[in-house]
Amino acid sequence: MMHIAALQTAVTAIGPDREPTAAELDAIEYEMPLIRAEVELLDAQISTLDRTPSELDQRRIRRARRRVLAARRTVANRCGAISPGVA
């Protein structure tokens, strides 16, 4: 039996018990509306996997897609307002 071992050192030098920094928590909080909208869209899509989507399902998916697009636009606009000129 061959054992598989990593030939290189780990990519991150920080241990697995590291807590998120304040900046990382702020970034998550900043993108939370987008995360919620994407989860809502995923829920709507999952609910129609095993059956043909009804008109109500299609409307729910369309609304969820619009919310994702709106949240992405909001995050992108806020990002541009915070750090203008950064590509």
Secondary structure, DSSP 8 states (H G I E B T S, - for coil): ------SS--S--S-TT----HHHHHHHHHHHHHHHHHHHHHHHHHTTTTS---HHHHHHHHHHHHHHHHHHHHHHHHHHHHSTT--
